[in-house]
């Protein structure tokens, strides 16, 4: 792409949409040229100079000065909105999850290939220093054979998060706890260890029956295709605040645990003949007032978008990886049937 500045539009002006806006505004090679949300009251004063549209069709028909559209709408709309943008000849950045079904992801991927456009999937936890470190020691086989991987994600999401009439908590637009809260950690698991098989799962809805149309907790057991066994245990039923997001690896040459509330610190590194390096500090979690989310690493996403479009590097989370995360979640949920 020959221009110096990459021009972005954002569809969906909630918390995440405006985090995208801040990251774009702070990137010297990017420009925010349009905002879109069906609720005009979501327009913010600090972006009053940016044209504001109330439908994706309006923004696509009214503006020809866009290179990339960020899709930050409810999960169930990602597929429709991404496909419309790709068909219009635009690159897309899609917030997690890429879609709510594998078939939806495949349709997005088809349009991207057909129109020669990029799909960037937002999985910012890959940029956390402990995640980068884990990826490095696994690529270098420092741990040897992997025996057991245990991932625990225990968060609070209550009536402060699930508002009456909002899309959160609905099967149609939210999709489920693994899609909205914990797909980042499914992505980390897939990124580090590859695909899974022989899935068994148990689900419960302990204190969200009046708030959501799906489970708030689950235990999942599986085998890794590349060897070793794993579990992914999660809940949003904790009282008042998040507890942890952690990964424990038991392997041939040692044991590692990355913990903290957001898988953001190395708690155990006991590896034969290995000295733990000093890692850069992790970024704080995204703060949404009553609750907190994953690490605030979105600036890396937009640096990557600019680098890719300027031919300086590869996509860090591509459409095939986004599809695999959705496929794994879909297969987990299919164990209910």
N, C-alpha and C positions, 0 to 999 in steps of 0.2 A: 504494500500500500504506500503510495508516494507521498501523501500528505503528512505533515509533521504532527497534526493533532487528530486523535481518534475521537469521533463524535458519538456520544452515548445518549440513549433514551432509556427511561425507566418506566416499566408498566407495573403498577402496584406500589402505592405510597404508604405502606405501613412502616413498622420499626426497621425491617430489613431493607425495604426500598430506600429509605432515607439514609441508612448506613451505606448503601451503594452510592447514593448521591454525594455523601461526604468523601468517600474514597476517590470518586471521579474528580471532584472539585479540588482535592489535594494532590492530584497527579498532574504534573506539569505538561504531560503529553496527552492529556485527556480533556474533553469539554462536555459538560452536561447541556444538551440542546433541547430536551423535551421531557416532561413528566406526564404520567397518565394514571388516573384512578377514577372509578365510577363515582366516588364521593368527593365532590369539589371542596368540601370542608377540610380535606386532608392537605390542601395546598399550604405550604409553610412560608412565612414572611421572608426567611433568609434566601428562598429560591423564587422570589416574586418576579425576577427578571426572566425566568425560564418559562417558556410557553407550557401551559397546562391543558391537557385534553381529558375527556371523560370516557373515551372508549378506545380500544386498540385499533379499530377500523378507522376512527377519526384521525388518530396519530399517523397511521400508515398512509392515509390518503392526503393528509395536509402537509406533511413534511418530507422533503427529499434530501435533507441534510443530516441523515443518520447513517452511521456505520454499524453500530452494535445496539441491540436492545437487551436490557436486563429484565428478565422475567421474575418478578417478586410477588406475583399474585398467589392466591390460595393454591395448594398443591394440585387439586383436581382440575385447575385451569392451565397448568403448565404446558400440557400437550397441545391444546388448542392454540394457545398464544404463541408458543415456539414455532409451530408449523406455519401460522400466518406470517410471522416475521421472516422465516426462511424462504417462504414462497415469494415474499416481497423483495428478496435479494439481500437480506441483512444477516449478519452474524448474531448469535444469541448467547447470553450468559444466563443460565438457568439455576435458580436457587434449588437447593435440595428439597424434595427428590426430583429427579429429571421428569418423571411422570408417576402415575399411580399403578401402572401395569407395564410388564415387559413389552407387550404389543404396542403400547403407546410410545415407549422409548424407540422401538423399531421404526415406527412411523416418522418420528423426529429425525432419526438417523438417515432414513431414506431421503427425506427432503433436503437434509444437509448435503448429502452426497450428490443428489440430483442438481442442486443449485450451487454447488462448490462453495459452501459456507461452513464456518466453524461453529461448533457447539462447545461451550465451556460450562462444565458442571461445577457448582460451588461446593467444594469439600475442603474448607479451610483448615480443618484440624491436621491435615497432612503437613502443614507448615510449622506446627508447634515443635520446638527444639527436641523434646523427648521422642516425638514421632519420627523426626528426621534421624535421630540417633538410632532408634530401633530399626528403621529401614536399613541403615548402614551396617549394623552388626549382623543383621540377617542376610544381607547380600554377601557379606564377607564370610558367612558360615561360622562366625565366632561362637555361637551357641551350639553348633553341631546339630544333631537330630532333634527335632521338636517332638516332645512327648505330650504335653498338656498346655492348652491355652484357655484361660478363664477371663472373661470380660464381665464386669459388673457395672451397671449404670443405674444409680438410685437417686432420683430427683423428686422435687416437689412441683406439682402442677395442680392447682386447686381452683376454686371459684374466682380467684384473682386473675387467673389466666383464661379459663373457659367462661366467656361471657355469653349470656342468653342472646340468641339471634346471630351470634358470630359464626364464622365457618369452622373455627377450631372445635373439634369434638364430633364432627360429622363424617360419616364414611365417604360421602360423595366428594367433599372438598378437602378434608384433612387426610383421611385414609387409614389412620391408625398411629399408635404411639411409636412404632418402629420407623415410620415414615417421617414424622414431624419432629420427635425429640431425639431419636437415637440412630438415624441413618448415617450421621457422621462417623459413629463408632462401628457400624457395619462396614462402612467404607474403609476405615483404618484396618479392620480385621482382614478384609479382602485384599487390600493393598499390601499388607505384610505377609499374609499366609496363603493367599489364593482362595479358590472356590471350596465349597463344602458339600457334603453328601450325607445320606442316611440321617436325615433330620427328624428329631423327635421334639415335641414342644407341649408345654402346658401353660394355659393362660388363666387369668382371673381379673375380675373387675371389683375391687374391694371397696372403694369409696368414691367412684366416679359414675355410678349408674344414673344419676340425675344430671350428669355433666357431659358424658360422651356416649357415643354409639359403639364403642369398642373397648377392649381390655385396657387396664392401667398397669398390668404386671405380667411377666412371663418368664419361664425357664426354658431354655433351648439347649439341646444336646446334639452333637453332630460329629462327623469325622471330616478331617481335611483331606481333600483329594491328593495333596502332596505328602500326606502322612501326619499322624498325630490326631488327638481327639480334642474337642473344644466344647465350651459352654458359653452362652450369652444370656445373662440374667439381668432383668431390668424391672423398674417400677417408677411410676410417677405418683405413688400414693403416700410418699413421705410427708409427715407433718411439717409445715412452715418453711423448710429450706432444703436445698440439695445436700446430699451426703457425699457421693463419690461417683466418679467414672474412672474405672481402673482396668488395667490389663496385667495379668500374671502369666509368665511364661516359664514352664519347667522343661528343661532341655538337657541334652547329653552332657554339655559342658558347664551348666550352671542354671541359676534362677534369676529372673528379673521381674520386678514389679514397677509399673508406672501408674501412679495414682493421683490423689488430689481430687477436687470436685470435678475437674474437667480433663482428666488424663494429662495433667500439666506438670508433674514433677516425678523424678525418679526416686522411688522409695527404697528399692532393693536392687543392688547390682552385685551379685555373688557369682562371678564367672572365673573359671580356672585360668590362671595366668594372664588375667586381663585387668588393666587399671582404668577405672572409670574416668573419662575426660570431663573437664568443666564445660557445661553447656551454657549457651546464652539464656538469659531469663525468658520465661514464657510471657506472652501477652495476657492481660487480665481477661476475664470472660465478658461477653456482651451483657450489658446491664440494662434491663427493661423495667426497672423500678421494683415491682413486687417479686420479680423472679429474674434469674440469670440464665444465660445460655452458654454455648461453647465459646472457645477463645476468639478474641477480636482480631482475626487474621485476614480480614477481607481485603486489606490493602495489597496483600500478596496476589490475590486473584486478579486485580486490575493491572498490576504490574505485569503479570503473565499474559493477560489479554493484549496489552500494548506490545509486549515483546513478540508474541506470536504474529500479530498483524503486521509488524515491522520486520518480520523474518529473522528475529534474533534468538528464537528458542522454540521448543515444543510445548504443547499444551500439558499442564500438570495433571489435570483430571479431564480426560476426553469423554466423548459420548459413549464409547463402548464400556468404559469403566462406570459411568453413570448408569448405564443399562444394567450392568452386572449387579450393582447395589440393589436396584429395584427388583431384579429377578430373584436375588437371594431373599429379600423381604417377602416377596410374593410367595415363594416356595415355603417359607416359614409359616406364613398365615394359611397357606393351603393345607397344612397339617391339621387344621381345625375341622376340615370337611371329611 
